[in-house]
Amino acid sequence: ISKAAKEMRMSYKAAWDSVDIMNKLSPTPLVESSNGGKGGGGTQLTPLGFKALEAFNETERVKNIFFDYLDNAKDFDELLERLSHLEAALKDFKTH
C-alpha cells in the first residue's frame, strides 16, 4: 500500500482508509494484509480484488469509447442522434 500510495501521490493513511472502505463495502475482502516479520508484511489482492480491478479497467475502457463516440459529433443535433442510437442499442441489449 505504501508503494501504491506514493505512486498516486497520496498519504499512506488515505490509501489505507480507501482500502479499508472497499473491503468493508465488498462481500469479501478485496485486499488482504499480512503483518511484518522476518520477510516483512505486505498486502495483496484477493481473487475478488483481481475481479474488481478487471471490472474497473473494463469500465474505464468502455467509458473512453463512449466519450470518444460522443466527442466526434459535429453539432448538438448529431450529438442527440448519437445518444438516441446508444439508448436504442442499450434497450435492445436489455431485452435479449
C-alpha positions in Angstrom: 0.0 0.0 0.0 2.9 2.3 0.8 4.3 2.0 -2.7 0.9 2.5 -4.4 0.2 5.5 -2.2 3.5 7.1 -3.3 2.7 6.4 -7.0 -0.7 8.0 -6.6 0.8 10.9 -4.6 -1.5 10.3 -1.6 -0.7 9.7 2.0 -0.4 6.1 3.3 -3.3 6.8 5.6 -5.6 7.9 2.8 -4.6 4.8 0.8 -5.2 2.5 3.7 -8.5 4.2 4.5 -9.6 3.7 0.9 -8.6 0.0 1.0 -10.4 -0.4 4.3 -13.6 1.2 2.9 -13.5 -1.0 -0.2 -13.0 -4.1 1.9 -16.0 -3.2 4.1 -18.3 -2.5 1.2 -17.3 -5.7 -0.6 -19.0 -9.1 0.3 -15.5 -10.4 0.9 -12.2 -8.5 1.2 -10.6 -7.2 -2.0 -7.2 -6.8 -0.3 -5.6 -8.9 2.4 -2.7 -7.8 4.5 -0.1 -9.7 6.5 1.8 -8.5 9.5 5.5 -7.9 9.4 8.0 -10.4 10.4 11.2 -12.0 9.0 10.0 -11.5 5.4 8.2 -8.3 6.2 4.5 -7.7 5.9 2.5 -6.7 2.9 -0.8 -6.6 1.1 -2.1 -8.4 -1.9 -5.3 -8.5 -3.9 -7.7 -11.4 -3.3 -9.2 -13.2 -6.2 -12.3 -10.9 -5.8 -9.9 -7.9 -5.8 -8.5 -9.0 -9.1 -12.0 -9.3 -10.5 -12.8 -5.8 -9.2 -9.7 -4.4 -10.8 -10.6 -6.2 -14.1 -14.1 -4.8 -14.0 -12.8 -1.3 -13.2 -10.3 -1.4 -16.1 -13.0 -2.6 -18.5 -15.4 0.1 -17.3 -12.7 2.7 -18.0 -12.1 1.3 -21.5 -15.8 1.3 -22.4 -16.2 4.8 -20.9 -13.5 6.1 -23.1 -15.1 4.5 -26.2 -18.4 6.1 -25.2 -17.0 9.6 -24.8 -14.9 9.3 -27.9 -18.1 8.5 -29.9 -19.9 11.5 -28.4 -16.9 13.8 -28.8 -16.8 13.4 -32.5 -20.3 14.8 -33.0 -20.2 17.9 -35.2 -23.1 19.7 -33.5 -25.9 19.2 -31.0 -28.2 17.6 -33.5 -25.6 14.9 -34.2 -24.9 14.5 -30.5 -28.6 13.9 -29.8 -28.8 11.4 -32.7 -25.8 9.5 -31.3 -27.3 9.5 -27.9 -30.6 8.2 -29.3 -28.7 5.4 -31.1 -26.9 4.4 -27.9 -30.1 4.4 -25.9 -31.8 2.2 -28.5 -28.8 -0.2 -28.5 -28.9 -0.4 -24.7 -32.7 -1.1 -24.7 -32.2 -3.8 -27.4 -29.4 -5.3 -25.4 -31.5 -5.2 -22.2 -34.3 -7.2 -23.9 -32.0 -10.0 -25.0 
